[in-house]
Amino acid sequence: MPPFLAGRDNETKQFLTLLDQTTILSNLVLTGLRGVGKTVLLETFKPLAVQKKWLWVGTDFSESASVSEDTLAQRLLADLSVSTSGIKIKRPTKEVGFFTQAAFQEKAITHNLLVELYRMAPGLIADKIKGILEFVWSCVSECGVQGVVFAYDETQTMSDHADKEQYPLSVLLDVFQSIQKKGIPFMLTLAGLPTLFPKLVATRTFSERMFNIMTLPKLNMEDSRKAITVPIANAKAKGKCPIAFDERSISLIHSTSGGYPYFIQFICRELFDIFLQQIAVAGKTSSVPMKEIVQKLDKNFFSGRWAKATDRQRELLSIVATLDNGDEEFTVQEIVVASKQMASPFGSSHVSQMLLALSEAGLVYKNRHGKYAFAVPLLGQFILREEAERTMPLLSKKPSSL
């Protein structure tokens, strides 16, 4: 977690507004590129919900959670039990399966109890999950709980599997729409890459009405300045920080990071450690070693993602990186036109197929306007650096060969 969260006041206010719903009419989709701070913001929302007497349930969704409808159910029960295991049942108003109200008296809502109820509940898996959630609400509502937030990160990994007749994502959406119609305040908060919301709408068209979309932008210069300077100012006030960034350094950090919070935090931490060492050795700081820090960022953040692409896919991505609008949005036709200068140009159908594969690899995504964009921030700049590094040895050999 960053020591100071900058530029997210509006998003925080929107989330607090959602918590004020008595009947859940709007759930939340929190989306944006990697490095924009979705996970951090989700963690910031948690104590706000707890303060308003909401239970917080959730974790990262992995692909294994959507292997089948049953694995989804097990995921929900396991996560729910973490928040409910300390609550003893007083007077449930909802029966499940063959159990009577008396059978639950004074029992804690543990994982074992939820699993037992799930196994005994009648109906399809969706019916079982609905029954469990209705039962849990009948218990926790007696304890002053205002509602339950089911918050999941990396939700773009969820999907249905029609070939196996398993529809976990559909079940998730159907279950929560159903219980919300009954007035039960269980709210979904799903975070993920920009591919998430189109996937939800493609799965269930009512998702368009079910969710508020919160797209996190990168930070502007003023918010970047706060992210950089406020933690240092707070530490200085406690006498714990011998370092300060001048205006030139702040501007350089913002421009190099592109305003993406993860990159700001990465660069600041590296600079902080380097400056501390310089002060210990020489008694003062010297220039900002930004080139070396960017090289480390390339290895830590970009290289693993770049390794997912084949050689031919890298050629296509290199073309995108050279487009004037490559860091924003691009089209299949723009790639085709730009590739005509290559020895092996791309055709439209080939580009479309490759972009689909790159989307599945998490490197690009298709937005709702039918255009594509990098799913990884500043990926185009990394690609250009890789191309420059790849060709540099060839250039350096020319003088020695003459």
N, C-alpha and C positions, 0 to 999 in steps of 0.2 A: 504494500500500500504506500502511495506517496505521502509525504508528511503534510502536504497541503493540496486539496482538490480545487483546481482553478477552472473557471469557465463553465461550470455545470449547475449554476443556480436555477436557471429556468427549468432544466430537466428535473431537478429535485422538487421544485414547486409542483410540477405536473404529477409527479409520483405521489406527493402528499394529497393532492386533489383526488387521485384515484382511491386512496385509502379512506377518504371521506364518504365513499359510496355506501349507502345502506343496502341497495340492491346492485349487484355487480352487472353493469351494462357495458363496461369497457375494461378489457384486459390490456396488457402492455407487451409490445414487442420493442426491444431495445437492440438497435442494429447499427452497424458501422464497420469500417475496415479494421483489420487487426492493428493493435497499437493505438487505437483511438480512446481506449479506456472503458470499454463496456464492463469488463469484469470488476474493475475498481469501483465503478459507479454502482454496480449491483451490490457489492459489499457495503457501500455507503448507505444504500437504501435499507439494508437489514435493520440496523439499530433504530432508524426512523419508524419502521413498521412495529418493532417491539415496543417502542415508547407509546404508540397508539393502541397497544394491547392486541396486536395481531401476532399470530404464530408465524414463524418463518420456516418454510420447508424447501429443501432443494440442494442441488449440487451441479456438477457438470454432467450433461447428457453425453454419453459415449455411444458409438454405433451399436455396442452390445445391448444397450437398453432398448433398442428398437428391432432386435432380431425377431421378436414375436410379440403378440399381444400379452402373453403371460409374463415375459421378461419386463415389459412396461409396467404391468401390475405389481410385480415384485419390487421394481425400482421405486414406485410410488409408496408402497407400504413400508419399505425400509426407511425411506426419507421421512415419511410422516411419523413413524414411531419414535424417531430421535426427538421430535418436539412434543410428543404426547406421552412418552413413557413415564414422566413425572406426574402425570395427572391421573387421579383416581376417579373412577366412575361413581357418580352420586345417584343419579336417577335418569337413566337413558329413556328417551321417549320413542326410540326407534328400535325395533327388533330386527335381528339378522338371522336368516335361515331358520334353524330349529331351536335357537336359543331364546329363552325367555328373559324378561327384564331382571328377574331375581338372580339369574345365573351370572350377571355382570356386577352385581352390587359390590362396591368397595374394591374392585379389581383395577389395577393400573392398565393403561392402554399401551401395552408393550408390543414389540414386534411379534412375539409368539402368539399373543391374543389376536392381532390383526390377521396373521397368516391362518390361524385356526378358523376365524370367521370367514375369511376369503374362500377357504376350501369347502366350508359347509354351505356357503350362500348359493342359492339356485340361480339358474340362468346362464347366459353367455358371459364372457369375461367382462364386457362393458357393464352388464347388469351387476356383476359381482363388485366391481370397483365403485359403481354408483351407490350400492347398498352400504359398503364399508364407509364411504365418505359421508353419507347421510347419517350413519350411526355415530361416527366420530363427532360430527357437528352437534348431534343431540346431546353428547356428553360434554364437550368443551364449552358449549354455549352457556352451560350451567355455571361455569367458572369465571365468567366475565370476559371471555375471549371475544373480540370484535369480529374476527375473521381469520382466515389462513391464506398466506401468500405462498403459492407454489412457484418458486423461482429457479429457473434452469438456464445454465449457460451452455454455449456450444450446441444450441438446439438445431442448427442447420444439419447436424448429422442424423437427425430423425428422418425416417422415411417409411412408407408402406412397401409391402412386397407382394404384389398381386400374383406373381408366379408361384408363391408359396401359400397363397390365400391367408396372409397375415397382414393386418392393417393397424399397426400400433399408433401411428400418427393420427389416423382417422379416429381411433378409439379415444385418444387423449382429448381431441377437440370435441367429439360428441359427448363424452362424459361431463366435461366442464360446462358445456353449453346447457346440458340437461339439468345439472344440479343448480346452476345459476338461475335457470328459469323457475326453480322451486324456491328461490329466495335465499339460498345458502351462500354466504359470502366467502367463497373460495375463489381467489383471483390468480390467474396465470400471469406470470411475468417471464417472458422468454427472451433470452439474449442470443445473438448469433450474427453471422456475416450477412451482407445484403441479400444473399440468396434465400434467407429464411422466410421472409413474408411472402414472396411469390410462391414458395413451396407450400406454405400454409393455405393460400388461396386456391392453388391448384388441387390441394387435397380436399378442402371443404370450402365451397364458395362463400359460405356465411362467415368465414374468417375475416373477410374484408370489413364486416360490421362488428365483429367481435373484439377487434384489437385497435388500440391507439398505437401509432407508429412513432417511435422516438429515435430519430437518426442522429447519431453523435457526429458533429463536425470536428475538424481539427481546430486547435486554438488559434485565435488571432494574436497579434503582437502583444497587446495589453495583457491578455490572459496568460500568454507564455511568460511574460515578465513576472507576473505574480507567482506562477509555478516555480520559477527560478529563484526569485528573491525572497519571498515570504518565509520559506523554511530557514533560510540563512538568517534573516532578521530575527525570527523567533529564537533561533539557537544563540545568536549574539546577545539577545536580551538576557539569556541565562548564563552568559559568559562561557559558552561552549564552542564557539566557532571563530577561528582566526582568519577566515577566508571571506572575501567579497568579490563578486563579479562586476567589472566595470561595464559601461554602456556598450562598448565595442564587443565585449565577450557575450553579453546578453543578446545582442543583435545577431552575432555569429551562431549562437546556439539555436536561436529561433529559425534562422534561415536554413541551417543544416538539418534540423529536425523536421522541418516542414510544418511545425506546429502540432505534431503528433505527440501526445503525452508520454507514451512509452519511450520514444526516442529522446525527448527532453530529459526524462529521468535517467536514461542510460548515459547520455552525454554528461549530465551534471554529476552523476556519481563518479564517472571516470575522471573528470576534471578535479573534483573534490579530492579524490585519493592522490592524484598526481601533484596537486598544489600542496597538499599536506606533506608529501615527501620532499618537495622542493624547499618548503619552509624549514623542515627539519635539517636538510643538508646545507642549504645556502642562506637560510634566513629570509628569503623572499621568493615570490613567484616569478616565473618568466612567461614567455608567450604561450598561447593556447595550442597544444599539439593536435589540432582537429583532424588532420590527415590520418594520423595513427589511430585516433579514436574511431573514425569512420571505417577504417580497415577492420578493427575489432568488431564493430557493429555488423559489418558485412559477414564476417565469419559466424557470429553468434545468432544473427536474426535471418539473414537472407540466404546464406549458402545452402542450408538444409532444404529450403523450399525450392531453390533453383535446381537442386539435384533431382527433384521429382520429374523435371522436364526432359524429354528425349532431345537428341541433337537437332532434329527437324523442328520440334516445338520451340527450341531455343532460338532457332533462326527466325521463326514467326514472331516470337516475343521481342527479339532484337529489332525487327522492323517496326513493331508498335512503339518501342522506346524512342525511335527516331522521328515519329510523327509529331507534328506541332501540338496536337491535342492528346498525345499518348498518355499523359498522366491524368487526363480527365475521362473522356469517352472516345471510343473509336468504333468503326463499323467494319464489316467484312470487306466491303468494296474498297475502303481506304487501304486495307492491308494488301488486297489484290493489286491495286494500282502501284503501290510503293514497291511491291515485290518484283515488278517487271524489270527492274534494274539488275536483278539477281540472275545467276546462271541457270538456276532452277526455280522459276517463279511459281507462285501458288495460284490455284484455281479457286473459285468461290465455294464449291462444295467441299473441297479439301480444307479450306480455312474454317468453314462451319463445323466440320467434324473435329478438327484439332481444337477449336475453341471450346467445344463441348467437353473434350477430354481434359483440357486445361481447367475448365470449370470444376470438374469432378476432383481434380487435384488441388483445388483451392487457390489457384493462381489468378484466375479471372472470374468474372461473373457477368451475367446478362441482366441489365436493369429492365424496368417496366416499359421503357421507351424503345426497346429492341436494339439498344446499343450495348457495347461491352465496355468493361473497365477493369483495371487491375484490382484484384482482391487484397493485394498486399501493398500498403502505402510506400511510396518512393521506390517501388520496384524498378520503374523505368530508369531512374538514376543509377541504381545498382547495376543494371544490365549494361548501361553505357560505360560504367567503370570497369566491368568485367571485360567488355570488348576492348577497351583501351589497354588493359593489362595483358590481354591475350596477344594483341598486335605489337606491343612495345618491345618484346624480345626480338621480333623480326626486324624492327627498325634499328635496334641497338647493334645488330650483327652486321649491318651494311658497311659502316666505316672500316671494321676490321677485315672485311673480305675484299676491300678495294686494293 
